Amino acid sequence: MRHLLFGGTLAALLALVSSTAGAADTLSPELQAFRQIYQELVEINTTDSVGDTVQAAEAMAARLRAGGIPAQDIRVISTAPRKGNLVARLRGTGAKRPLLLVAHIDVVEAKREDWDFEPFKLQEINGYFRARGAIDDKAMASIFVANLIEFHKQGFKPERDIILALTTDEELSDSPHDGARVLLERHRDLIDAELAINEGGGGTLRNGKPWRLSVQLAEKVYQTYRLEVKDPGGHSASGRRDSAIYRLAEGLDRLAKFDFPARLSPVTSGYLERVVGTEDGAVADAIKALLAGKTDAPSIKPLTERPAYNAQIRTTCVATQLEAGHAENALPQTARATINCRVLPDEAVTDVEQTLVRVIADPKIAVIPVGNAVLSPPSPLNPEVMGAVERITGEMWPGVPVIPTMSGGYTDSRWLRNAGIPAYGVSGLFTDPGTSGVHGLNEQVGVKELYDAKAFLYRLVRQLAAPGK
């Protein structure tokens, strides 16, 4: 009976999404409830500077309680003022170990003077939802909350407990309040699971249509370095050409012209083998050359010139901040640059540091690590997860390939994988990377695409939690 009801409800939901593209007054009750949750979460400022993830976690806890989830199965865990996490559990039969759903509720900074609209006021304009966090990562967070409530109301009894963890400080590279880390180290019993679904993978639009869907199995290792030049300084009238700024600039110029060697892992090889059929011309030729073992610069130049591919095939280190000088009429006594590296998972971080020293080639430029790298072994290619993703994708977006990937950025999955919980980044949310505004200005997501992602994750979680039901 539940299976028949689920199928009919889903078919109606998908038809409604396709026909309305999100007109609030014509949405199903389930989508209306989801939209309210989404708007509430997005409009709570959760930046590190002035935001409050405790408020966001409490708001989502209240939604879950109102939806019927027992209060004893919902916990808000705070490690400091304005730093909060939510853990909730939908109890199953216990026949299998739990499934963990992870989404972070903190967001990167957004200044009103930079944006075209108020970043913490959800807008629905021309078929798009616009706000900071509209995608990253309050889309998945609100979807998980809404779907958990729906599961409960339907009387769904999965074979696994379904655990929801909404975390803080994922956007900060090195925070003592990092929610995923705190939960694993202090409250492992609350979130221990056989596998996890998280952000990190999603759908890509090309010419406005679904093009391909990625499942993140691995991610690069985050490591920052500070380049520093010390100098006696002096009067600017001296006209010295070997000042700290010039020395640093020359070292940065050498780094800017350097590419780390291209290297493939099983994950990136599998990724390229699947995407080559979606490309043509020089890019397709370069992929074929790399898969054939050619790593010389001319053969793979088309990949090097495309940031998305370049990040897949090599370690990258880029300058992100500069600091120098104490007066306009004085030579600086110190010049510094911040270099952010994203290291291939199977490459030693110490080797990257040695490479930086060699490429910068100036003993007066110190290379100083900032923070400690968190290694992140890839998750195995799980047939149960991949099979479910491929089946649902084929039904919702016929012909769209499902591609295992390594992401250039880091996610909470780095903590989960290190703790022995395989994590899979997949959202079913299709976006245009060139216009999404994630981590940038005017973040936005298609209304229809968001509602489709809700349906996708509803089906995926249900399938993984209770196969066949």
VEXDODO-888547 format. One line per 10 residues: number of its first residue (from 1); their letters; for each residue z, y negated, x negated of C-alpha. Coordinates in steps of 0.2 Angstrom, whole numbers. Example, Ala and Ser with C-alpha at 12.3 -4.5 7.8 and 13.67 -1.06 7.14 Angstrom:
REM residues 2
1) as) 39,22,-62; 36,5,-68
This chain:
REM residues 469
1) mrhllfggtl) 0,0,0; 5,-12,-14; -11,-8,-23; -22,-12,-8; -13,-28,-4; -14,-33,-22; -33,-30,-23; -36,-40,-7; -25,-54,-12; -33,-56,-29
11) aallalvsst) -51,-55,-21; -46,-69,-10; -38,-79,-24; -54,-78,-35; -65,-83,-20; -54,-98,-17; -54,-103,-35; -73,-102,-36; -76,-112,-20; -63,-125,-21
21) agaadtlspe) -61,-129,-40; -44,-134,-36; -43,-146,-21; -25,-146,-18; -26,-147,0; -36,-131,2; -27,-120,-11; -18,-104,-6; 1,-104,-5; 2,-95,-22
31) lqafrqiyqe) -9,-108,-30; 0,-122,-22; 16,-116,-28; 9,-113,-46; 2,-131,-46; 19,-138,-42; 27,-128,-56; 13,-133,-68; 15,-152,-63; 34,-151,-65
41) lveinttdsv) 34,-143,-82; 20,-154,-89; 28,-170,-83; 44,-166,-93; 42,-174,-110; 46,-161,-123; 41,-169,-139; 53,-168,-153; 56,-186,-155; 62,-191,-137
51) gdtvqaaeam) 59,-175,-127; 70,-162,-120; 66,-144,-119; 83,-140,-112; 78,-150,-96; 61,-140,-96; 70,-123,-98; 83,-128,-84; 69,-133,-72; 60,-117,-74
61) aarlraggip) 76,-107,-72; 78,-116,-56; 61,-111,-50; 64,-93,-54; 81,-93,-45; 72,-101,-30; 59,-88,-31; 72,-74,-29; 74,-69,-47; 93,-64,-49
71) aqdirvista) 103,-77,-58; 111,-64,-69; 93,-60,-76; 90,-78,-81; 97,-87,-96; 95,-104,-104; 100,-104,-122; 102,-120,-131; 105,-122,-149; 107,-141,-149
81) prkgnlvarl) 105,-156,-138; 87,-157,-131; 83,-140,-138; 82,-126,-126; 75,-109,-122; 73,-98,-106; 74,-80,-105; 71,-71,-88; 68,-53,-84; 60,-44,-69
91) rgtgakrpll) 67,-27,-69; 57,-11,-68; 60,8,-68; 63,9,-87; 50,22,-89; 43,12,-103; 50,-1,-115; 48,-19,-110; 33,-31,-110; 37,-48,-117
101) lvahidvvea) 28,-64,-111; 30,-78,-123; 25,-97,-121; 32,-112,-130; 37,-127,-120; 38,-140,-133; 23,-151,-136; 16,-162,-150; 19,-181,-150; 8,-191,-138
111) kredwdfepf) 8,-210,-139; 3,-220,-123; -5,-234,-133; -17,-221,-141; -22,-211,-125; -33,-217,-111; -20,-212,-98; -1,-209,-97; 1,-192,-107; 16,-186,-97
121) klqeingyfr) 9,-189,-79; -2,-175,-73; -19,-181,-67; -32,-171,-58; -49,-180,-61; -67,-174,-60; -62,-156,-60; -50,-157,-75; -31,-157,-77; -26,-170,-90
131) argaiddkam) -9,-173,-99; 0,-168,-115; 3,-150,-113; -10,-147,-100; -16,-132,-111; -4,-131,-126; 6,-122,-121; 13,-127,-104; -3,-119,-96; 3,-101,-100
141) asifvanlie) 22,-105,-98; 19,-111,-80; 7,-96,-76; 20,-84,-82; 34,-92,-71; 23,-92,-56; 17,-75,-58; 34,-68,-61; 40,-75,-45; 24,-68,-36
151) fhkqgfkper) 28,-51,-43; 46,-52,-37; 41,-57,-19; 28,-43,-18; 42,-30,-22; 32,-25,-38; 42,-12,-47; 34,-10,-65; 36,4,-77; 42,-8,-89
161) diilalttde) 54,-23,-88; 44,-39,-89; 53,-52,-100; 48,-70,-100; 53,-81,-115; 50,-99,-115; 53,-106,-132; 56,-123,-141; 51,-130,-158; 35,-119,-160
171) elsdsphdga) 26,-135,-164; 37,-138,-179; 33,-129,-195; 51,-127,-201; 65,-130,-188; 82,-122,-187; 80,-122,-168; 64,-113,-168; 66,-103,-151; 57,-87,-156
181) rvllerhrdl) 67,-85,-172; 83,-90,-164; 81,-77,-150; 76,-63,-162; 90,-66,-174; 104,-70,-161; 99,-62,-145; 87,-48,-149; 94,-38,-135; 87,-50,-122
191) idaelaineg) 69,-50,-128; 67,-33,-137; 50,-26,-132; 37,-14,-136; 23,-27,-136; 21,-45,-132; 8,-57,-124; 7,-74,-131; -5,-89,-135; -16,-89,-149
201) gggtlrngkp) -32,-82,-141; -42,-88,-127; -59,-91,-120; -73,-103,-127; -85,-112,-116; -103,-116,-122; -113,-127,-112; -99,-127,-99; -100,-108,-96; -89,-94,-103
211) wrlsvqlaek) -96,-88,-119; -83,-77,-127; -65,-72,-126; -54,-69,-141; -38,-58,-143; -27,-64,-157; -21,-50,-168; -17,-60,-184; -14,-78,-190; -14,-87,-206
221) vyqtyrlevk) 2,-90,-216; 8,-108,-216; 13,-116,-232; 14,-134,-237; 14,-142,-254; 18,-159,-261; 8,-166,-275; 18,-179,-285; 14,-190,-299; 28,-200,-308
231) dpgghsasgr) 24,-215,-319; 33,-230,-327; 23,-242,-316; 22,-260,-321; 13,-276,-316; -3,-275,-306; -10,-289,-317; -12,-276,-331; -27,-268,-323; -22,-250,-329
241) rdsaiyrlae) -34,-237,-324; -22,-222,-326; -10,-227,-313; -1,-214,-302; -13,-217,-288; -28,-215,-298; -22,-199,-306; -17,-192,-289; -34,-197,-281; -44,-188,-295
251) gldrlakfdf) -34,-172,-292; -37,-173,-274; -55,-176,-277; -56,-160,-287; -47,-151,-273; -58,-158,-260; -73,-150,-269; -65,-133,-270; -67,-118,-259; -56,-103,-260
261) parlspvtsg) -66,-87,-261; -72,-79,-245; -63,-63,-241; -63,-52,-226; -49,-41,-218; -51,-28,-205; -48,-41,-192; -60,-54,-198; -73,-40,-201; -72,-34,-183
271) ylervvgted) -72,-52,-177; -89,-56,-187; -97,-39,-181; -94,-44,-163; -99,-63,-164; -115,-61,-174; -123,-56,-158; -118,-72,-150; -126,-83,-164; -143,-85,-170
281) gavadaikal) -153,-94,-185; -144,-98,-201; -126,-95,-194; -131,-77,-189; -140,-74,-206; -124,-80,-215; -113,-68,-205; -124,-54,-209; -124,-58,-227; -105,-59,-228
291) lagktdapsi) -103,-43,-219; -115,-35,-232; -104,-41,-246; -112,-57,-251; -99,-71,-254; -110,-83,-265; -109,-101,-259; -128,-102,-254; -127,-86,-243; -112,-91,-233
301) kplterpayn) -115,-110,-233; -118,-111,-214; -101,-103,-211; -92,-114,-224; -99,-130,-215; -92,-124,-198; -73,-127,-198; -70,-113,-185; -79,-100,-196; -73,-107,-213
311) aqirttcvat) -55,-105,-207; -59,-86,-203; -66,-82,-220; -55,-90,-233; -38,-98,-237; -39,-117,-234; -29,-131,-242; -31,-149,-236; -23,-166,-239; -14,-172,-223
321) qleaghaena) -3,-187,-229; -2,-200,-243; 12,-210,-250; 13,-222,-265; 19,-239,-270; 33,-251,-267; 25,-268,-269; 7,-275,-267; 9,-283,-284; 16,-268,-294
331) lpqtaratin) 9,-252,-300; 17,-237,-291; 30,-227,-300; 27,-212,-288; 12,-206,-279; 13,-191,-267; 1,-181,-256; 5,-168,-244; -6,-153,-244; -6,-141,-230
341) crvlpdeavt) -12,-123,-233; -17,-109,-221; -16,-93,-231; -25,-77,-227; -12,-65,-221; -16,-52,-235; -16,-66,-249; -1,-69,-260; 6,-87,-257; 11,-88,-276
351) dveqtlvrvi) -8,-85,-280; -12,-100,-269; 0,-111,-278; -7,-105,-295; -25,-109,-289; -19,-127,-284; -12,-130,-301; -28,-124,-309; -40,-134,-298; -30,-150,-299
361) adpkiavipv) -30,-148,-317; -18,-161,-322; -1,-157,-329; 6,-174,-323; 3,-169,-305; 17,-158,-300; 13,-145,-286; 30,-143,-276; 31,-130,-262; 39,-137,-246
371) gnavlsppsp) 48,-125,-235; 46,-106,-236; 31,-97,-230; 33,-85,-216; 22,-69,-219; 14,-62,-203; 7,-44,-204; -7,-42,-191; -4,-32,-175; -13,-16,-173
381) lnpevmgave) -28,-14,-162; -19,-8,-147; -31,2,-136; -20,-1,-120; -21,-19,-123; -39,-21,-128; -45,-9,-114; -36,-19,-101; -42,-36,-108; -60,-29,-108
391) ritgemwpgv) -60,-22,-91; -53,-37,-83; -64,-49,-93; -79,-38,-87; -74,-40,-69; -71,-59,-70; -84,-64,-82; -97,-51,-83; -106,-51,-100; -93,-61,-109
401) pviptmsggy) -88,-51,-125; -70,-48,-130; -67,-52,-149; -52,-48,-159; -48,-63,-170; -36,-71,-183; -31,-88,-179; -30,-102,-191; -15,-110,-184; 2,-101,-182
411) tdsrwlrnag) 11,-96,-166; 28,-88,-161; 19,-72,-164; 23,-73,-183; 41,-71,-179; 38,-56,-167; 27,-47,-179; 39,-48,-193; 52,-41,-181; 42,-26,-177
421) ipaygvsglf) 36,-32,-160; 17,-32,-160; 10,-48,-152; -7,-51,-144; -13,-68,-141; -24,-69,-125; -23,-81,-111; -40,-80,-101; -41,-98,-102; -58,-105,-106
431) tdpgtsgvhg) -59,-122,-114; -71,-132,-124; -63,-135,-141; -73,-151,-144; -66,-159,-129; -49,-151,-125; -39,-163,-135; -26,-150,-140; -15,-158,-153; -25,-174,-151
441) lneqvgvkel) -29,-187,-138; -32,-185,-120; -28,-166,-118; -37,-158,-103; -42,-142,-95; -54,-137,-81; -45,-135,-65; -55,-119,-60; -53,-112,-78; -34,-114,-76
451) ydakaflyrl) -33,-105,-60; -45,-92,-67; -32,-90,-81; -18,-87,-69; -28,-73,-60; -32,-65,-77; -14,-65,-83; -8,-59,-66; -20,-44,-68; -17,-41,-87
461) vrqlaapgk) 2,-41,-85; 2,-30,-70; -9,-18,-78; 1,-17,-94; 17,-16,-85; 12,-3,-72; -5,6,-76; -13,12,-61; -3,2,-48
